Amino acid sequence: MRPSLRTLFLAPAILAAAGLASTPAFADTLLNVPFSFTVAGRTLPAGVYDVHNGPLTNTVALTSHETSRTLVFVIAPGSPAPNDHRVILTFDGNGDGHALNSIQWGNKITSRLDKPSRKHEYVPTRIMSGE
């Protein structure tokens, strides 16, 4: 009995799906941000934020528990160590408040999300999972 064309294409797809299913997904993380901040031209309130997989590959989503607003950002391998499993929100603080600079999610990180101000010197603030 010869294998059909459908079987030849279906078998590798099933094996690939099984391999993906056995790979553990990076868990969603809740972080408490004690101050309001700006990102992508929006001001978000202080409160609890959920950092999780975005809707597309290589995206990370930031969801406010206070407003239920979700912002999605592109994330890529960067300077974090390959075995780093921390979730870190990095903010730039100045006299006007705080601006979200980047999101590190495991061994991936967003590019710079805010624009540096020439009027003030920024003081970095980091909020990590487990703090």
Stockholm file with secondary structure:
# STOCKHOLM 1.0

chainA/1-131         MRPSLRTLFLAPAILAAAGLASTPAFADTLLNVPFSFTVAGRTLPAGVYDVHNGPLTNTVALTSHETSRTLVFVIAPGSPAPNDHRVILTFDGNGDGHALNSIQWGNKITSRLDKPSRKHEYVPTRIMSGE
#=GR chainA/1-131 SS CCCCHHHHHHHHHHHHHHHHHHSCCCCCEEEEECSCEEETTEEECSEEEEEEECSSTTEEEEEETTTCCEEEEECEECSSCTTCCCEEEEEEEETTEEEEEEEEETTEECCCCSCCCSSSCCEEEEEETTC
#=GC SS_cons         CCCCHHHHHHHHHHHHHHHHHHSCCCCCEEEEECSCEEETTEEECSEEEEEEECSSTTEEEEEETTTCCEEEEECEECSSCTTCCCEEEEEEEETTEEEEEEEEETTEECCCCSCCCSSSCCEEEEEETTC
//
